[in-house]
Amino acid sequence: MSGAAVIVALRVATSPMAAFTAFTRDIGRWWTSHPLFPLTPEGDGELRFDPPGPGGRLVTRFADGTEWEIGAVRHWSPGERLAFGWRLPSFAPDQTTEVEVRFEAVGADTRVTVEHRGWDGIPQHHVARHGFELMLFQHRLGEHWRRLLKGLSELL
């Protein structure tokens, strides 16, 4: 995967294992769609890991009952690290990005770090990039991930 990445971190008041569990098991509870970054024009649907664990995949179910595989789980180490592919329905078959999430104990808290990389492989004119130059796009996507992590923190 290419080097261009959005990296966002947030400390949450729980253990790495509890943060990992909330991120994976409860993703459908804390994930919210963003007006600039929806999976589809109709929104994001309800995300879940199916099945949870190695060999699983991140999928979403839309209001009409259809499902989309966002990406395969590439790494699943509870309490430590999670990595999965990230593809929008509007991506061409050869277009993909990757999300890596790390969970690191910091005293009684956990630093949750999200690295979303590969956006330099998605052309600037693609609908997902809104015509933004890469740096501006990454800045805006970083804001979205910060908001998502805040939602995760509030769930904990």
C-alpha positions in Angstrom: 0.0 0.0 0.0 1.3 3.5 -0.8 2.8 5.8 1.7 0.2 8.7 1.7 -1.7 8.3 4.9 -4.1 10.0 7.3 -3.0 9.3 10.9 -5.3 10.2 13.8 -4.9 9.2 17.5 -7.1 9.5 20.5 -6.7 8.4 24.1 -9.7 6.5 25.6 -10.3 5.7 29.2 -10.2 1.9 29.0 -7.9 -1.0 28.3 -6.6 -1.9 24.9 -8.7 -5.1 24.8 -11.9 -3.1 25.7 -11.1 -0.5 23.1 -10.4 -3.2 20.4 -13.7 -4.9 21.3 -15.7 -1.7 21.1 -14.0 -0.8 17.8 -14.8 -4.2 16.3 -17.9 -5.6 17.9 -19.7 -2.2 18.3 -18.6 -0.4 15.1 -22.3 -0.2 14.0 -23.1 1.8 17.2 -20.4 4.5 17.0 -19.9 4.8 13.2 -21.6 7.8 11.7 -21.7 8.9 8.1 -20.1 12.2 7.1 -21.6 14.4 4.4 -18.3 14.5 2.5 -17.3 10.9 2.9 -20.3 8.6 2.7 -19.9 5.1 1.3 -22.7 5.9 -1.1 -25.0 8.9 -1.8 -27.6 7.1 0.4 -25.2 6.9 3.4 -23.1 4.3 5.1 -25.6 1.8 6.2 -24.7 -0.3 9.3 -21.2 -1.5 9.5 -20.1 -4.8 11.1 -17.2 -7.3 11.0 -18.6 -10.6 9.5 -17.4 -12.9 10.8 -15.3 -11.1 13.5 -11.7 -12.2 13.5 -9.1 -13.4 11.1 -10.5 -14.2 7.7 -13.4 -11.9 8.3 -14.5 -8.8 6.4 -15.9 -5.4 7.1 -19.4 -5.1 5.5 -22.3 -2.7 5.6 -26.0 -3.3 5.2 -28.0 -0.5 3.6 -31.6 0.3 4.4 -32.8 -1.6 1.3 -31.2 -4.8 2.6 -28.3 -4.9 0.2 -24.8 -5.4 1.5 -21.3 -4.2 0.4 -18.0 -5.7 1.4 -15.9 -2.7 2.4 -12.8 -4.8 2.8 -11.2 -8.1 4.0 -9.6 -8.2 7.5 -5.9 -8.4 6.9 -4.7 -8.5 10.5 -6.7 -9.2 13.7 -4.7 -9.1 17.0 -7.2 -8.3 19.8 -6.0 -5.5 22.1 -3.1 -4.7 19.7 -3.8 -4.2 16.1 -6.5 -4.4 13.4 -6.1 -3.9 9.6 -8.6 -4.1 6.8 -9.2 -3.1 3.3 -11.3 -0.1 2.5 -13.2 0.1 -0.8 -16.1 2.3 -1.7 -18.7 1.0 -4.2 -17.6 3.7 -6.6 -14.0 2.4 -6.7 -12.7 0.6 -9.8 -11.7 -3.0 -9.2 -8.0 -2.1 -8.9 -8.7 0.8 -6.4 -8.4 0.2 -2.7 -7.2 1.8 0.5 -6.3 0.3 3.8 -7.1 1.1 7.4 -4.8 0.0 10.3 -5.8 0.6 13.9 -3.4 0.2 16.8 -4.3 -0.1 20.5 -1.5 0.9 22.9 -1.7 1.1 26.7 -0.8 4.5 28.1 -1.1 4.3 31.8 -4.7 3.4 32.6 -5.8 4.6 29.1 -5.4 3.4 25.6 -4.1 5.3 22.6 -6.2 4.3 19.6 -4.3 5.2 16.4 -6.0 5.0 13.0 -3.9 5.1 9.8 -5.9 5.2 6.6 -3.5 4.9 3.7 -3.5 4.5 -0.1 -5.5 7.6 -1.1 -2.7 8.7 -3.4 -3.9 5.7 -5.6 -7.3 7.2 -5.9 -7.3 10.0 -8.6 -8.1 13.5 -7.6 -11.1 13.6 -9.9 -12.7 10.5 -8.3 -16.0 11.3 -6.6 -14.6 10.1 -3.3 -11.9 12.8 -3.4 -14.3 15.6 -4.4 -11.5 17.1 -6.6 -9.4 17.9 -3.5 -5.7 17.9 -3.8 -4.3 15.1 -1.8 -3.1 17.1 1.3 -6.5 18.9 1.6 -8.4 15.7 1.1 -6.3 14.0 3.8 -6.9 16.9 6.2 -10.6 16.6 5.8 -10.6 12.8 6.0 -8.5 13.2 9.2 -11.3 15.4 10.7 -13.8 12.6 9.9 -11.7 10.0 11.6 -11.2 12.2 14.7 -15.0 12.6 14.9 -15.4 8.8 14.6 -12.9 8.1 17.3 -14.7 10.6 19.5 -17.9 8.6 19.0 -16.0 5.5 20.0 -14.7 7.2 23.1 -18.2 8.3 24.1 -19.4 4.7 23.8 -16.7 3.6 26.2 
